[in-house]
Amino acid sequence: MSISFCKRLSILLLLPSLLFVGCGKSAPDKKQTSKADVETSQTKPVAVAAVGDLEGVYVFNRWNNTSIAWFHVVPDGKGGWQTAELSDTHITTGEIRTHKNLFLWGVRAAAGNNTKDKSPMSILGWQPSAAYPGTWDMLGFSDEETNTDWPKDLSIYEKNTLELPTTLLQFKDNRLVQFLLNANPKPGSEIEATIAENLVTTARAMVAEHEDEPQYRVLLLHALTQGKRWPELRAELDAQKTLYENNRSLTHAYRVAQLRWESAQPTEAGRNAAIFLAGVLKKDFAGQMAAMPEFQKYDQYRSVAANAAPVMEEFLKIQVLAKTTGMTSILLLVSGDQKAALEVAAGNYALGQCMSQGIGGNIESLIGIALRAIAAHSLKIIALNAGESVEDMDAIREKVEALNKREFPYSSKSGSYYEPQGVYPELAGKSRFFNSEIDKELEVRHLVANAQFQLVRMGAVMRRTQLANGGALPDTTDALKPLFPGGLPNDPFTSNSLLLRPIDDGMVCYSVGPDKADGKALAEYDSTNGSTSAGDVIARIPRVREFPFPSKGIKASTRAEFLQQMPNGLPRDFFADKRARQLTITDTTPVFVYSFGPDCDESARTRNDANPENHGTATMQPNWFSSDTRPPDVVYDPTNGVTSKGDLFIAIPPSIKK
C-alpha cells in the first residue's frame, strides 16, 4: 500500500535539545560496538546538535523509493518541534510509515520519550554524516507491532553492510518551501510553463549560492524533471556524474533522475506500456479486453514515469488482469471467435514481455515473468486446439512468431542503478534486498517462461504439419525444419533444440528444465518444488485435439449436448480453488460456461463435483467436468473492485434442430 501524505500530521516533541541515538557505524579507528554498548546508547542518548540546528526543510532518501519525500521542520512554540507537509511526491514499497514520523520518532526514541501515541515504527537513531555536512545516516528502526528491533545487532553497520541505505538531507535556504510547493502540482496536473521556468532559474541560483553544499543539486534535478527539461537533465547528469556517484547523500536523487529521464524517452514517443496500462486498469471489463491487443504495439515499460502506476501497488490488479484475459481468450474460443482469442492472448504476453524488460528493478521483472507464464498457457491452448485448417494455423503461427521476435535474453539488473547494488556497491551479496540468490531466481524464472513460449512455437508448427499431412503428427524434428528457417526453437537451459519423443496418444515436446537433466518428459517441472527442482517443461501434443473448438462456435441446448462436442470438457479455471478444476459448464437452459472470477468464490457456491463418465478421448488434465445447476447472474466488473463479486461467462446458443 502507498503511504498517503494527504493528511497533515503534527507531532509535538517537547525536547530541550535535539538528541540522536549514538549507536551506529563507528569511525574506522574506534572499537567495535558491543551489544551492551548498543543497549546503553539506546537508553542514554548523546546530544549531537543544538535546537536551532534542526529547523529547515528535509528530504528523506531511500534507494527503493522512486521519488523523494520532503517535509518542513519548524519550532512548535513550546520548546519542541513540529512538521508541516510539503508534498506527496514519493512512491514507496510500504515497509516504512510516514517519513516525517520516522524522523521525529528518531528524536523521540533517542530521548526515551515513551508517550502513548507512539508510531508503529520508530527510528533507533540517526547518525550525522562525517563525510557530508547537513546529512544524517539512518541507523535502524524498531517495529513495535512485533516488538523486534531491526537490525538485531547494530554493529552490522560497522561492517558497512547497510540493508537500507537511507539518508536525510537538510536545507536552510528560505526560498525552498515555496520552491517545493510550486514544484509539486496536484496528481494528474501539469506545471505551468512559466512556473517550470522559474523553478529551474531558482534551483540554479540556489546551487550557485550554496556551492559548498552539494545537496542543493538535488533541487536542480527535481526542477528539471518536473519541468520535463529532458535535454538539460541529461546534461546535468552527465556533467555531475562523478559527484552524484561518489556522494552517498546524492546517489538516490541521481538514481531517481536517471530513471525518470529513461522513462521520458518512450513515454513521449508513445511506446511506454506503463502509461497505457495505467489507463487500462481504470476501465470496465469490456474496455479492458478491448484494449489488451493494443499492448502488442508497445515495446517499453517505464513505471516511474509521471502518471504511471507504481508497479508494486498495482501488482494485484495487473495479475488479475492477466488471468481474466487468459480466461476471456478461452471463452472467445468457445464462442468461435478465434481471431479475437488470439489477439487478447498475444496482447497479454506482450505486456509481460514489456514488464520483464522494465526499469523498475527485480520486482517488476518478476511480475512480467508471471504474466508471460499466464499468457503462454493460453497461447498453448490456442496453438494446439483452435486451428481446423492449415490457413488457421498459419495465422496462429504468424502471431506467435511476431511475439518471438520480441523475446530477449536474460540480463541481470543488479549492477546498474535499477537495483541497490549498482548505486551502493558495498551491498554486494550482503543485503537482504539484493544478493546472488535473487539474481539466480530471476534467471531461472525467465528461462522457464521462455521455454514455455518456445514450446508454443513448436506445438503450432507440429499441429500445422499434421493438418498439411492429412492427420499424421511429425515424429522427428526433421519434418519441422523447413518451417523454422532460422533454426529450430532452442531449449533455453541447454542452447540445443527442444526435445521430441512419442507417447501413447501423440507426441511430447519438452525442455530439460532448470535441473538440465533429461527426464524424458516423465515428470513435469513444478516451481513449487523448488526453482531448480527436477522435472521437464512439457507440452503434450495429442493426435486428437484435446479441446476441439469449432470455428463457428459451440451450439448446444443441454450440457450433455455440449460435452458431446467437447468430450474432455474445457481448460482449467484460473480462479478455481482446486488447481485442476475446469471452467464450469452449467446444467441449465440455456447452457452457460463460466469462470469463478477474481473473487474466487468456488467454496462459497453449491457445486455438483461428481466426475461423469469419460466421454471420449483421454484428457491431458484430470477429468473434472465442473457442473452447476444455477446460471451465473453477476458479471465481473473491475470498477467495483479488482476482486469484487462476479463471474466471467458466456451463454451458449441452442443447437439448431433439423
KOLDRENKOL-323284 format. One record per residue: x, y, z of N, C-alpha, C in turn; residue in three letters. Coordinates in steps of 0.1 Angstrom, whole numbers, plus 5000, padded with zeros to 4 digits. Example, Ala and Ser with C-alpha at 12.3 -4.5 7.8 and 13.67 -1.06 7.14 Angstrom:
<rs>
513249435078512349555078513249675078ala 512849785071513749895071512950005079ser 
</rs>
This chain:
<rs>
500849885000500050005000500950125000met 500550234993501350354993501050435006ser 501950515009501850595021501250735017ile 500050765023499350895020499951005028ser 500351115021500751235028499651335027phe 498451295024497351395022496851445036cys 497051375047496651415060497751495067lys 497551615071498551685078498651625092arg 499851605096500151545109501251625116leu 500851675128501851745136502151665148ser 503451635150503851565161504751655170ile 504251685182504951775191505951705199leu 507151755199508251695206508751795217leu 508451765229508851865240510251825244leu 511251865236512651835238513451955241leu 514251965251515052085254516152095244pro 516551985237517651995227517451875218ser 518051885206518051775196518951665200leu 518351545202519151435206519051325196leu 520151255194520151135185520751015192phe 520350905188520950785194522450775188val 523350765197524750755192525150615191gly 524550535182524850395181524750355167cys 525750365159525750325145527050295141gly 527350325128528650295122529650385128lys 530650325135531650395142532750435132ser 533550535136534750565127535650445127ala 536450435116537250315114538250295126pro 538650395133539750385143539150355157asp 537750335157537150315170536850165172lys 536750125184536549975187535149945182lys 534849815180533549765176532549785187gln 531349825183530349845194529749705198thr 529749685211529149565216527649575218ser 527049465221525549465223525249545235lys 526149535245525849625258525949765254ala 526949805246527149945242525849995235asp 525349905226524149945219522949965228val 522749875238521649895247521850015255glu 523150045259523350165267523050295259thr 523550285247523350405238521850435236ser 521050325236519650355234518950415246gln 519550395258518950445270519550575274thr 520850595270521550715273521950795260lys 521050865254521350925241522351035242pro 522951055231524051155231523551275223val 523751395228523351515221524451545210ala 523951575198524851595187524651725180val 523551805184523251925177522452015187ala 522452145184521652235192520252245186ala 519352295194517952305189517852385176val 518552495176518452585164518952515151gly 519752415152520252345140519152255133asp 518052235140517052145134516152205124leu 515852335126514952405117515352395102glu 514452365093514852365079513952265071gly 514252245059513552155050514352035048val 513751915049514551795048513951705036tyr 514851625031514451525021514951395026val 514051295025514251165030514551075018phe 515751015018516250935006516350795010asn 515750705002515950565003516050504989arg 516850404987517150354973515950294967trp 514950234974513850174968512650264967asn 512750394970511750484966512050534952asn 511050564944511350614931511150764929thr 510950834940510950974940511251014955ser 511151144958511651194970510651254979ile 510651234992509751285002510351405009ala 509651515009510151635016509251675028trp 509851725038509051785049509751895056phe 508951985063509452105068509452095083his 510552115090510652105105510752255110val 509752285119509752425124509452415140val 509852515147509552515162508052515164pro 507652445175506252435178505752545188asp 506752635192506452735202506452695216gly 506752565218506752515232508052455236lys 509052485228510352435231510652305223gly 509652265215509852145207509752165192gly 509352065185509352075170508052015164trp 507652065153506552005146506952005131gln 506251925123506451925109505251975101thr 505552035090504552075081504752005067ala 503751945062503851865050504051965038glu 504951925029505251995017504751935005leu 504951805004504451744991504351594993ser 503551534984503451384984504051344970asp 505351334970506051314957506751184956thr 506551094966507250974966506350854963his 506950744959506350614957507150524966ile 506450454975507250364984506650224984thr 507550134988507049994988506349955000thr 506250045010505450025021506049975034gly 507449955034508049895046508050005057glu 508050135054508150235063506950325063ile 506550375074505350455075505750605071arg 505050695076505250835072506650885075thr 507350935065508750975067508951075078his 508151175079508351275089508151215103lys 507251115104507151045116508450975120asn 509050915110510250845113511350935118leu 511451055112512451155116512251195130phe 511051235133510751295146510751185157leu 510351065153510350955163511850915165trp 512750935156514150915158514550995170gly 514151125170514451215181513851165194val 512551125193511851075204512450955211arg 512850855202513450735207514750765214ala 515550865208516850895214516650955228ala 515551035230515351095243514651005253ala 514250885248513550805258512150855261gly 511550925251510250985254509150885249asn 508650805259507750695255506250745258asn 505650815249504350855251503350755245thr 502050775248501050685244500850675229lys 501150785222500850795208501950755199asp 502650655203503850615196503550565181lys 504350595173504250555159504550405159ser 503950325149504150185149505650145147pro 506350235140507750215138508550345143met 509650325149510350445154511850425151ser 512550535148513950525145514750485157ile 515650395156516650375167517650485167leu 517950545156518850655156519250705143gly 519650835143520350895131521750925135trp 522650915126524050955129524451065119gln 524951175124525351285115526551235106pro 526451265094527451215084528751295086ser 529851225088531151295089531651345075ala 531251265065531651295051530851405045ala 529551415048528751505041527951595050tyr 528451715052527751815062526251835058pro 525451845068524051865065523251735062gly 523951625064523351495061523451405073thr 522451325075522451225086522251085079trp 522750985085522550845080521650775090asp 520650705085519650635094520350505098met 520250475111520950365117520050235118leu 518750255119517950145120516650185126gly 515650095127514350125134513850005142phe 512950035150512249925158510849915154ser 510349785153508949765149508249725162asp 507449825167506849805180505549705179glu 505149685166504049595165504449445168glu 505749415164506249285167507249285178thr 507549405184508449415195509849365191asn 510249395179511649355175512349475169thr 513649465171514549575165515149525152asp 515349625143515949595131517149695129trp 518349655126518749515127518949475142pro 518949345145519149305159520449355165lys 521449345157522849395161523249515153asp 523249625159523549745152525049755148leu 525849665154527249665150527449625135ser 526349575129526349535115526849655106ile 526549775111526849895104528349925103tyr 529049875114530449895114531149815103glu 530449705098531049625087530549675074lys 529949795074529549855061528549765053asn 527649705060526649615053525249665055thr 525149795051523749855053522749785044leu 521549755050520549695042519649795035glu 519449905042518650015036519450145036leu 520250165026520950295025519950405026pro 520050485036519050595039519750715044thr 519450825038520050955042518951055044thr 519251155052518451275055519151395051leu 518751475042519351595037518651715043leu 519451815048518951935054519252055045gln 518152145043518252265035517852385044phe 518552495044518152605052517852725044lys 517952725031517652835022516152875024asp 515852995027514453035030513553035017asn 514153015005513353004993512752864991arg 513252774998512952634995511552594997leu 510852645007509452595010508552634998val 508652754993507852794982508252724969gln 509552704968510052624957509352494956phe 509352414967508752284967507252284965leu 506552384970505152394968504852414954leu 505652494947505452514932505852394924asn 506852324929507452214921506652084922ala 505652084930504851964931503351984930asn 502851984917501452014915500651894920pro 499351914920498451804923498551694913lys 498351564918498451454909497651464896pro 498151434885497451444872497551584866gly 498051684873498051814867499551844863ser 499651944854500951974848501452114854glu 502752124855503252254860503252354848ile 502752474851502652574840504052614835glu 504152644823505552674817506252784824ala 505552884828506252994835506752954849thr 505952874856506352824869507552724867ile 507552644857508652554854509952624851ala 509852734844510952814841511552884853glu 510652924862511052994874511752894884asn 511252764884511852664892513252634888leu 513452624876514852594871515752714874val 515252834872516052954875516452964890thr 515452934898515652944913516552834917thr 516452714912517252604915518752634912ala 518952684900520352714895520952824904arg 520152914908520653024917521052964931ala 520152874936520552814949521752734948met 521852654937523052574936524352664935val 524252774928525452864927525752924941ala 524752964948524953034961525352934972glu 525052804970525452704980526452614974his 527452664968528452584961529152484970glu 529252514983529952414992528952314998asp 527652324994526652234999526052154987glu 526652044983526251974971524851924971pro 524251914983522851864983521851954976gln 522252074974521352164966521252124952tyr 522152044947521951994933520751904931arg 520251844942519051764942517851854937val 517851984941516752074937516752094923leu 517952104917518052124902517552004895leu 517951884900517351764893515851764894leu 515351804906513851804908513251904898his 513752014897513152124889513252084874ala 514352024869514451984855513451874852leu 513351774862512451664860510951714859thr 510551794869509151844870508851924858gln 509852004853509552084841509752014828gly 510051884828510351804816511351864807lys 512451914814513551974806514551854804arg 514251764796515051644795516451664789trp 516651744779518051764774518951824785pro 518351924793519151984803519351884815glu 518351804818518551704828519751604824leu 519651564811520751474807522151544808arg 522151664804523451744805523951744820ala 523051774829523351784843523851654848glu 523151544845523551414850524951374844leu 525251404832526551374826527651454832asp 527351584834528351674838528751654853ala 527851614861528051594875528051444879gln 528251354870528151214872529051164884lys 530351214884531251174894530751224908thr 530351344909529851394921528651314927leu 527651284918526451214922526851074926tyr 527751004919528050864922528950854935glu 529750954938530650944949530151004962asn 529051084961528551144973527251064977asn 527450984987526350894991525050964993arg 525051084998523851155001523051204989ser 523751204977523151244965522851124956leu 523251004959523150894950521750864947thr 520850864957519450834955518850924945his 519051054947518451154938518951134923ala 520251104922520851074909520150954903tyr 519850844910519150734905517750764900arg 517050844909515650874905515650964892val 516551054891516651134879516951054867ala 517850964868518250874857517050794853gln 516350734862515150654859514050744852leu 513850864857512850944851513250994837arg 514551024835515051054821514750944812trp 515150824816514850704808513450684805glu 512550714815511150694813510550794803ser 511150914802510651014794510750984779ala 511850914775512050884761510950804754gln 510650684759509550604753508150664756pro 508050734767506750804770506350904760thr 507350994756507051094747506951044733glu 507550924730507450854717506150774716ala 505350764727504150684726504450534727gly 505550494733505950354733505950294747arg 505550374757505650324771504350254775asn 504450124777503350034780502750074794ala 503650124803503250154817502150264816ala 502350364808501350474807500050414802ile 500050334791498850274786498150184796phe 498950104803498450014814497650094824leu 498250204829497650284839496150324835ala 495950354822494650384817493750254816gly 494350144812493550024810493049974824val 493849994834493349944848492150024853leu 491850134847490750214852489450184844lys 489550104834488450074825487549964831lys 486349954826485449834830485949714822asp 485349604825485949474819485949474804phe 484849514798484749514784485849604778ala 486049724784487049814780488449754781gly 488749684792490049624794490349514783gln 489349434780489549334770489749384756met 488949494753489149564740490549624739ala 491149664750492449734750493649634750ala 493449514754494549414756495349394743met 494749384731495649364719496549474716pro 496249594721497049714719498449704725glu 498649624735499949614741501049554731phe 500549494720501549454710502249564703gln 501649684705502249804698503349864707lys 503549824719504449884728505649794730tyr 506849854732508049774734508849824746asp 508249914754508949964766508049964778gln 508549954790507749964802508550054812tyr 508050174814508750264823507850314834arg 507750234845506750264855507050384864ser 508250444863508550554872508250684864val 507650674852507350804845506150864852ala 505950994850504851064855503551004851ala 502550984860501250934858501250784856asn 502350714856502450574855502150504868ala 501450394868501050324880502250264887ala 502450284900503550224907503350074907pro 504349994902504149854899503849774911val 504549804923504249724935502849744939met 502349864939501049894944499949834934glu 500249824922499349774912499449624909glu 500349554916500649414913499349334912phe 498549344923497349254923496449284911leu 496249414907495449454896496049394883lys 497349404882498049354869497849204868ile 498049134879497948984879496548944876gln 495549004882494148974879493849004865val 494349114859494049154845494649044836leu 495848994839496448884831495548754832ala 495048724843494248604845492948614838lys 492248734840490948754834491148754819thr 492248804814492448804799492648654794thr 493348574802493548434799492248364798gly 491348384808490048324808489148374796met 489348494793488548554782488948494769thr 490248474767490648414754490048274752ser 489848194763489248064762487748074759ile 487048174766485648194763485448234749leu 486348314743486248354729486348234720leu 487248144723487348014715486047934716leu 485447934727484147864729483147924720val 483148054719482148124711482448134696ser 483648084692484048074678484848194673gly 485248284682485948404677487448384680asp 488048294671489448254674490448374671gln 490148464662490948574659491048664672lys 489948694678489948784690490648714701ala 490448574703491148504713492648514712ala 493148504699494548514697495048654700leu 494348754696494748884698494848924713glu 493848884721493948924735495048844742val 495248714738496348634744497648694740ala 497848734728499148794723499348924730ala 498349004732498549134740498949104754gly 498349004760498748964774500248934775asn 500648854765502048814765503048934762tyr 502549014753503449134750503549224762ala 502549244770502649324783503649254792leu 503649124793504649054802506049084797gly 506149074783507549104778508049244781gln 507149344780507549474783507949494797cys 507149434806507449444821508749374824met 508949264818510149184821511449264818ser 511349364809512449444805512349584810gln 511449604820511249744825512449784834gly 512349914838513449964846513049974861ile 512049904865511549914879512349814888gly 513349744883514049654891513549514891gly 514149434900513849294901512349254903asn 511749334911510349304914509449324901ile 509749424894508949444882509249334872glu 510449284871510849174862510049054866ser 509949024879509248904884507848914880leu 507249024881505749044877505649014862ile 506549074854506449054840506648904836gly 507548834843507748694841506448614844ile 505748644855504548584859503448604848ala 503348724843502448754832502748664820leu 503948654816504348574804503948424806arg 504048374818503748234821502148214820ala 501448314825499948304824499548314809ile 500148404802499748424788500248304779ala 501348244782501848134774500948014776ala 500247994787499347884789498147904779his 497648024778496548054768497048034754ser 498148084751498748064737498847924733leu 499347844743499447694740498147634737lys 497147664745495747614742495347654728ile 495547774724495147824711495947744700ile 497247744702498047674692497747534690ala 497347464700497147314699495647284696leu 494747374698493347344697492447424688asn 492947544684492047634677492047624662ala 493047564657493147564642492547434636gly 491647464626491047354619491547334605glu 492447424601492947414587494447474587ser 495147444576496447504575496447654576val 495447714570495347854570495147914584glu 494347844592494147884606495447874613asp 496247774611497547754618498547854613met 498447894601499447994596499148124603asp 497848164605497548284612498048284626ala 497848164633498348154646499848164647ile 500548094638502048094637502548234634arg 501848314626502348444623502348534635glu 501348514644501248594656502248554666lys 502448424667503448364677504848404673val 505148394660506548434655506748584657glu 505748664656505948814658506248834673ala 505648764682505948774696507348724699leu 507748614692509148564694510248664690asn 509948754681510948854677511148954689lys 510148954698510249044709510948974721arg 511248844721511848774732513248834733glu 513848804745515148874748515848784758phe 517248784758518048704767517948764781pro 518248684791518248734805519448824807tyr 519148934814520249034817520049084831ser 521049054839520949104853520949254854ser 520049304863520049444866520849484878lys 521449394884522049414898523149514897ser 523849524886525049614886524749754881gly 523449784879523049914874522349984885ser 521950114882521150184892519750144893tyr 519350034885518049974887517949914901tyr 519049864906519049794919520049854928glu 519949834941520749904951522249874949pro 522649754945524049724944524749814934gln 523949864924524549944914524950084920gly 524250134929524550264935525250254949val 525150134955525850114967526549984966tyr 527749984960528449854957528749774970pro 528849844981529149774993528049674997glu 526949684991525849594994526049454988leu 526949444979527049314971527049194980ala 526049104977525948984984525648984999gly 525449105005525249125019523849165023lys 523149235014521849295017520749185014ser 519749195023518549105020517749155008arg 518049275004517349334992518049304979phe 519349264980520049214968521049114972phe 521049004966522148904967522148814955asn 523148734954523248654942522148554941ser 521448514952520348414951519148474944glu 518948604946517748664939518048674925ile 519248704921519648704907519448574900asp 519848464907519748334902518248294900lys 517448334910515948304909515348374897glu 515748494895515248574884515548504871leu 516848464870517248404857516548274854glu 516348184865515648064863514148084858val 513548184865512148204861512048264847arg 512948344844512948404830513148284820his 514048194822514348084813513147994812leu 512447964823511247884823510147944815val 509948074816508948144808509248134794ala 510548154790510948144776510748004771asn 511047904779510847764775509447734772ala 508547784781507047764778506647824765gln 507247944762506848014749507447934737phe 508647884738509247814727508447684724gln 507947624735507047514733505747544725leu 505247664727504147714720504447724705val 505647774702506147774688506147634682arg 506747544689506847404684505547344682met 504647364692503347304691502547354679gly 502647484676501947544665502447484652ala 503747464650504247404638503947254637val 503947184648503547044647502047024643met 501247114649499847104645499547144630arg 500347244626500147274612500647164603arg 501847104606502346994598501346874598thr 500746854609499746744610498646774600gln 498146894600497046924591497446914577leu 498646964574499146954560499446814555ala 499746724565500046584561498846494562asn 497646544564496446464564496146394577gly 496746444588496446384601497546324609gly 498746304603499846244610500746344616ala 500946324629501946414636503346384632leu 504146484630505646454628506246384640pro 507046284638507646214649509146244651asp 509746334642511046384644511146534641thr 512146594645512346744643512646774628thr 513146674620513546694607512346754598asp 511146704601510046754593509646894596ala 510146944607509747084612510747184607leu 511947144603513047244600512647334589lys 511947294578511547384567510747504572pro 509947484583509147594588509847674598leu 511047644601511947734610513147764603phe 513147854593514347884585515447944594pro 515148004605516148054614516747944624gly 516247824622516647714631515547674641gly 515547554645514547504655514647584668leu 513547594675513547664688514447594697pro 515247674704516247624714515647604727asn 516247504734515947494749516747594756asp 516147684763516847794770517947744780pro 517747624785518647564795519847494790phe 519847464776520947394771521547454758thr 520747544752521047604739520947504728ser 520547384730520247284720518747294716asn 518447224706517047224702516147164713ser 514847204713513947134722513846994718leu 513446904728513446764725512046714722leu 511946604715510746554710510746404711leu 509646344716509546194717508146154716arg 507846034712506445984711505945944724pro 504645954726503845904737502645824732ile 501945764740500845674736499845744726asp 499445864729498345934722498946044713asp 500246054711500746164703502246184705gly 502646304707504046344709504146434721met 505346434726505546534737506846614733val 506746744734507946824732508346884745cys 509646894748509946944761511347004762tyr 511547084772512847144777513247064789ser 514547044790515046974802514847044815val 514547174815514247244827515447284835gly 515247354846516347414854517347324859pro 517047194861518047104866518947054854asp 518547084842519347054830519546904828lys 518646824834518746674832517546624824ala 517846544814516846494805516046394812asp 514846424817513946334824512946264815gly 513146274801512346214791510846254793lys 510646374798509246424800508346334808ala 508946254817508246174826507646244838leu 508346344842507846424853507846574849ala 506746644852506746784847507246874858glu 508046974854508647074863507547154870tyr 507747164883506847244891507647334900asp 507547464899508447554906508147554921ser 506947504925506647504939507547394946thr 508147304939509047214945510447264946asn 510647394942511947454942512347504928gly 512947614928513247674914514147584905ser 515047514911515847424903515547274906thr 514347244909513947104912513847024899ser 513846894901513746804889512446824882ala 512546784869511346784861511546864848gly 510846824838511046894825509846984822asp 510047094814509047184810508447124797val 507147094798506446994788505347054781ile 505147014768503947044760503546914754ala 502446854758501946734752501146764740arg 501346694729500646724716499846604712ile 498646584716497846464712497546464698pro 497346344692496946334678495546404676arg 494646374686493346434685493246554694val 492746664689492746784697492046764710arg 492646804721492046784734490846864736glu 490846984731489747074731489347124717phe 488547044710488347074696487347194694pro 487847314696486947434695486547444680phe 485247444677484847464663484947614659pro 485347634646485547774641484247854642ser 483147794642481847864642481247874656lys 481947824666481547824680480647704683gly 480547674696479747564701478347604703ile 477447524698476047544699475447414706lys 474747434717474247324725473047374733ala 472047284733470847324741470947264755ser 471747164757471947104770473447084773thr 473747054786475147034790475646904783arg 474746804783475146674777475546694762ala 474746774755475046804741476346884740glu 476646974749477847044749479046944750phe 478946854760480046754762480246654750leu 479246634742479346554731480346624721gln 480346754721481246824712482646854718gln 482646854731483846884739484046774749met 484446654744484446534753485346544765pro 486346624764487346644775487046764784asn 485846824782485446944789486247064784gly 486647144793487247274789488547294797leu 489447384793490647414801490347454815pro 491347454823491147484838490847634840arg 490147654851489747784856490847844865asp 491447954860492548014868492048054882phe 490748074884490248134896489548024905phe 489647904902489047794910489947764922ala 489347714932490147674944491047554941asp 490447454934491247334930492047364917lys 493247334918494147374907493747324894arg 493247194893492947134880491447154876ala 490747224884489347244881489147314868arg 488247264859487947324846486947434847gln 486847504837485747604835484447534837leu 483447594843482247534846481247534834thr 480647424832479547414821478247384829ile 477347484828476147464836475147364831thr 474447304839473347214836472047294836asp 471947394827470847484827470347504812thr 469247574811468847624798468647774798thr 469447844790470547804782471747754790pro 472647694783473847644789474847764790val 475547774802476547884804477847814806phe 478947884802480247844805480847964813val 481447934825481948044833483148014841tyr 483848114845484948114854484448174867ser 484948134878484548184891484948334893phe 485848384885486248524886487148554897gly 487648674898488748714907488348704922pro 487048694925486648684939486848534944asp 487148444934487548304938486548244947cys 485248244944484248204953483748064951asp 484547974946484147844944483647774957glu 484347794968483947724980482647774986ser 482247894982481047954987479847924979ala 479947844968478847814960478647664959arg 477347624959477047484958477447424945thr 478147314945478647254933478247104932arg 478147054920478046914918479346874912asn 480246824921481546794916481846644912asp 480746574911480946434907481446424893ala 482546344891483046334878482146244869asn 481746284858480946204849481846094843pro 481146014835481945904828482845974818glu 483845904814484745954804483945964790asn 483846084784483046094772483846064759his 485146044760485846024747487346014749gly 488046084741489546074741490146114755thr 491246054757491946074770492346224772ala 492046274783492346414785493746434791thr 494346554788495746574793495646634807met 494446664812494246714825493346614833gln 493246624846492346544854490946564849pro 490146454848488846454842487846514852asn 487746654852487046724862486046814855trp 484846764851483846844844483046914854phe 483347034856482647114866481147144862ser 480247124870478847144867478147234877ser 477147294873476347384882474947384877asp 473947374886472547384882471947524882thr 472847624885472347764885473247844875arg 472547934868473348014859474048124866pro 475148174861475848294868474948414865pro 474948504875474048614874474748754876asp 475948754880476648884882477848884873val 477948984865479049004856480249074863val 481449014862482549084869482849214863tyr 483049314871483449454867484549504876asp 485749524871486849564879486649704885pro 485749784879485549914885484849904899thr 484249784902483649764915484749724925asn 485949694921486949644929487649534922gly 488949524923489649424915489249284918val 488849254930488449114934486949124938thr 486149204932484749224935483949094930ser 482749084935481848974932481548974917lys 481548864911481148854897481948744890gly 481348684879481948574872482248624857asp 483048544851483348564836482548454829leu 481648494821480848384815480248424801phe 479848324794479148344781477948244781ile 476848284774475748194772475948114759ala 475647994759475847904747474647904738ile 474747944726473547944717472947804716pro 471647784715471047654714471347594701pro 471447454701471647384688470447404679ser 470747394666469747414656469147274653ile 467847264655467147144652466847124637lys 467247004632467046974618465646924616lys 
</rs>
